[in-house]
Amino acid sequence: MKRKIYGPVIGSHLGREIFETVEADSHKYVFDRIADGDDDGYPLNQLKKDEVLFEPGLIYRQAS
């Protein structure tokens, strides 16, 4: 993804900010939940359709 536009900060996770929204590649995403992680990272099989994973383990869903 190229340039991102971030919405308001609504919290933090692992020392990094959680943004309410992220706009990237002409799509707007809304924070949904924190991903389950393990020693190998964050398994992608926990993503639903129209969801993306941003570091560090934050799952966003595409805004409607």
N, C-alpha and C positions, 0 to 999 in steps of 0.2 A: 504494500500500500504506500501511496505517496503521502503528501502533506495531510495532516489530520487537524481538525478543528474540535476543540474540547469544550464541553458545557461546564456547568458548575461542579465543584468538588462536593461529593456527598459522603466521603469517608476515606479510609485508607486500608491497605492490605499489604503486609510484608514491607512496610515503610514507604509504599508508593501510593499516590493519590488514586482514588476511584472517582471517575467523572460520571455524571449523570448521563451524558450523551457523548458520542464521538462521531464525527463526520469524516468519512474517508472514501475516496474513489466514488464520489457522487452518491454515496449511501449514508444514511443516518442510522446509528445504532444506539440502543438504550441499554444501560446496565441492567442485568438480570440476576446474576448470582456469582458466587466464587466457585471456581472449579475444584473438584477433588484432585489432589496431587499425590504422587508417590515418588519413589527414588529416581524414576526415569523421567519425571516431568508430569505433564497433564495429559492423560489419555484423551484423544479426540473423539472416542466413541460416546462420550457424555454430551456431545453437542447435538442439538436438535436442528431441524431444517431452519435456515435463515439465521443461524447463530455463528458468531466468530469468537475466537479466543485471543485476548490481548494479554501481554505480560503485565503483571505476574499472576497468571491464573484467573483472569477476570473474563467472564462470559457475558457477551452483549448480544441482544437479539435485534434484528433489523426492524426499524420503526415502520409502522404501517402508514 
